[in-house]
Amino acid sequence: MKNRIRVLRAEKGWSQAELADRVYVSRNSINAIENGRFDPSLPLAFRIAGAFGLAVEDVFDKTGTCRS
């Protein structure tokens, strides 16, 4: 599943560890999600989107073409 997490983090100036703390997971989990090695659970996807103040669809795209 494609996602915009790396770009969104950069816009906020957050490290992977900072985002991980905000959504209650490990930095390794954020790294794996960013690199497409792990698809988050629905509750985690909502927490990640919420941390950025966005809808899930604005962060994750199952078709592989995230919106800009």
Buried (B, 14 or more C-beta within 10 A) or exposed (E): BEBBBBEBBEEBEBEBEBBBBBBEBEBEBBBBBBEEEBBBEEEBBBBBBBBBEBEBEBBBBEEEEBEE
